[in-house]
Each structure stands twice: as C-alpha cells, then as structure tokens.
Amino acid sequence: MIQSLAALLQNEAVHEFVATQAWAWPICEMIHFFGMALLMGTVGLLDLRMLGVAKALPVAALERLTPWGIAGFVLNLITGYVFIVGSPGGPKDSLANTAFQLKMAFILLAGLNVAAFHFTGVSRRASALGQGGDAPFAAKIVAASSLFLWLGVIYFGRMIMYSDSFYVREYYGF
Amino acid sequence: MNEFFAALEQGSVGLWVRESPSMFAYTGLITVHAIGLAFAVGFSWAIALRALGVARAVPLEAMESFFGAVWIGFWLCAVSGVAMAIGHATTDLTSPMFYIKLGLIGMGVGSTRMLETKLRVGPSPLLAGAVIALWAGAIIAGRLNEYPALTGIGRS
C-alpha cells in the first residue's frame, strides 16, 4: 500500500529541485506556516463564533472570510506535497511515518466534519444566525470538533520530524 | 556572556527542555509554539484583512472580542519560546537572526495592539497592512533562524 502510493506520488523533477535548491525547503516551510495561520485564523473565527465568542457578529458575514482559509489550505496542500516528494528518501519517508499518517487521518476527519456540517443542513441554520444569535447545539459540536481536529493536525504535523527519535517511539509508539 | 548562555543551557530548565522524554518538554513546546502562532497570527491577519476591506459585511468593531484569542496565542508563543530559547541559549541567544525575529515580534505586537485600540474608530489600511507584514516577517525570520548556513547570518 505504502509502496504503491509512494510510486504514485513520486515526482523526480520536484525531488531533484528540492535536493539541489537549498532555499526550496525553508521557503515552503514559511508558506506552510502562512497557510496554517490563514486556515486557523478564518475557520477558527467561525468556530469560536459558533461556540459563543463575539455573538455580535452575524455568522453569514464571517463566512465571507472562509475563501481565505481555503486558500491557506491549498497553499499547504501544495507545500505539503513538496515536503512529501522532496524528502531525502522520497514519499515513503512521510507515508511510513506514524505521525504523518495520523496528521492525514485528522485532516480527513476535519473534511468529513465540514461535509457533515453542510449535508445535514446544520450549516444553513448556523448561517442564518444574526447578531446575538446562539448557535444550535449540533453546530457547536461541529465547531468544537473542528478546533480539536485542526489542533490535532498541527500537533501531529510537528511530531513528524520527531517520529524517528528514540524517546518519541519509546513513549508514544509513533 | 557566552558562559552565562552555556550555564543557562546546561541548567535544569535547559536540560529538561532538550532532553526530557515528557510530552510537555521539547515536542510539547514546539506544538504549543505552532498553535500559539496559528491563533496570534491567524486571528490578527483575519481582523487586519477585514480592516483592509475584505468581507465588508463583518462589522469590524464586533471583531474586538477575538483579540482575547490573539493574546492567548501570543502568550502561548512567548512562554514556549522563552523555554526553548533557554534550552538552546548558546545558539539562539547569540544569533542575530533570532534578535531580528524578536524585533519583528515586538513591532507585530505593537501594531496589533494599535489595531485593537483603533478598531472602533476605523484603523488605517497602512496599520492593517503593517500587522500582516510584521507577523509574516516574524515567521520568515523564525524559519531563517534555523538555516544559518543559507543566510550567512549565523548561530555560533
């Protein structure tokens, strides 16, 4: 499974570029942080509003900031792909890394959380919230899950480079 | 001075930060630093974008409540950052890039605080732009601090 996925993701040109251009990796890291801040800054605001912070804000208005969060996510998809493919040992470095696998699982769960938000109609009820409106309980569950999942994504993302260290394996089994 | 940094690094706090297997030591600190960054920079940027005219339907003055989350994020970064700097005192505290990062953070904090106080009267686009640029600069300097060989602005 990991081998075939690694073969699928493999890109010699990108791998070569990262291996020979010393600036490529740190610049992608900077962009990855920018993307993270854009995503958390906009989606996090919406989550906090639904959880009861800044109730004076109509939810539909705050949703206008969401495209910036999506842009941040796309930046991180692109730079994340560069990290996966540009790793010295190629894609299998990341794919075989437990912290990376957990990060991807949390991103998938965050995506399912958004899908559930939209397809159950909860998002329509949330968008209708005007100034001072209290979000329905289901929307609060979605918002709390969103915050938890994205913070988990950050946590496992940071753990990727420590997965190989002895004590992380010894204590957490990553 | 270098002896002081070495003593700091080899002291109990410095050793704990670098070598303790606790999840609250190094791996916890870098996680808290990233989460703090996401909150402090992310929410500051969102508010600054609104001040620049993005999503005009959002009443700007009502965004004031989010500054609480900005400052919680900032303090998470500050506390974890001080702990990590103690753990790497001989390299971080002798690196010019580290002080460039601190300078940008200082100006980032100042401009964000100004944005907060001027939110009700309408902050200038220049101020909102400064908030975005200064935090971006702090992230860039923070990353560059890890690559002294690239920049030639070294850690000893």
Interface residues (C-beta under 8 A of the other chain):
Chain A: A22 W23 P26 E29 M30 F33 F34 M36 A37 L38 L39 M40 G41 T42 G44 L45 L48 V53 A54 A56 L57 P58 A60 A61 L62 R64 L65 W68 Q131 L151 I154 Y155 G157 R158 M159 Y162 Y167 V168 E170 Y171 Y172
Chain B: P21 M23 Y26 T27 I30 T31 A34 I35 L37 A38 F39 V41 G42 F43 S44 W45 A46 L49 R50 V54 A55 A57 V58 P59 A62 M63 E64 S65 F66 G68 A69 W135 A136 I139 I140 R143 L144 E146 Y147 L150
